[in-house]
Amino acid sequence: MISSRSSLVLRRSSALARASRPRASRSSGRVTRAASTAVQTQYSTETKGESDTLEWRMFVKEGDKTVSPWHDIPASPADGLINFFCEIPKETAAKMEVTLDEAGNPIKQDVKKEKLRFYPYNINWNYGMMPQTWEDPKHANPELNNMMGDNDPLDIVEIGSATCEMGATYAVKPLGVYAMIDDGEVDWKLIAIRTDDPKADAVNDVADVEKEFPGELEKIRVWFRDYKMPDGKPANEFGYDDKCMDKAFALGVIDEVKGFYNALKSGERENDDGLAL
């Protein structure tokens, strides 16, 4: 069961939400990555379409070639690390996501009833996905009441101090994972930190997160538990007694969703949802 809702300062006005949206170019534009020891500088981005419209897209480029953030960016840049593709920079509210059913898998803003979607308040961490992963909607998890995957790549919540760029790829350290239950589906939330964060060397597991970022894991859980409630929807729930599972458990989840992805990409698992592979 969900515990009573914690008190949060919620910024709900639509004007603030729109002000918090990362601005996109009104014409096609190329953006290269700034220098960083974590950012994968071989990738750049190119936008197409008018900003704040249903047609706007952000594509990933490697040189002059358009590449898929889902298929072409490696899952891992080095042993012990994974790649984090940023869809939503911290302290913004526009609900951006990689499209799984369009060629090139560009980023677009999520849509509901022909309207662009915004969170009811800013997300306080960098948010995105792990390339070459997939949560299989036909796989029943016996530890979570046989609930299925959510048909998306593995979500990553990056807790570092710097704001990541939308469409950029960063090397991160996996630290732990929450088993969020959203509309009866398993929607893993992997907790990670950029390798160039000032606290990265001190943080290797969930116990270290509690020490270096006191209360942060609970803030993450409460945010994802409650963010749909202002729209009149029920709170999300979490498996494993609401706990953030440790790094060893998270690595097992990573291996599993990489396996689901490989089966889908190879054709071993039927692509019955029309995903752009």
Secondary structure, 3 states (H helix, E strand, C coil): CCCCCCCCCCCCCHHHHHHCCCCCCCCCEEEECCCCCCECCCEEEEEECCCCCCCCEEEEEECCEEECCCCCCCCCCCCCCEEEEEEECCCEEECEEECCCCCCCCEEECEECCEECEEEEEECCEEEEECCCCCCCCCCEHHHCCEEECCCCEEEEECCCCCCCCCCEEEEEEEEEEEEEECCEEEEEEEEEECCCCCHHHCCCHHHHHHHCCCHHHHHHHHHHHCCHHHCCCCCEECHHHCCECHHHHHHHHHHHHHHHHHHHHCCCCCCCCCCC
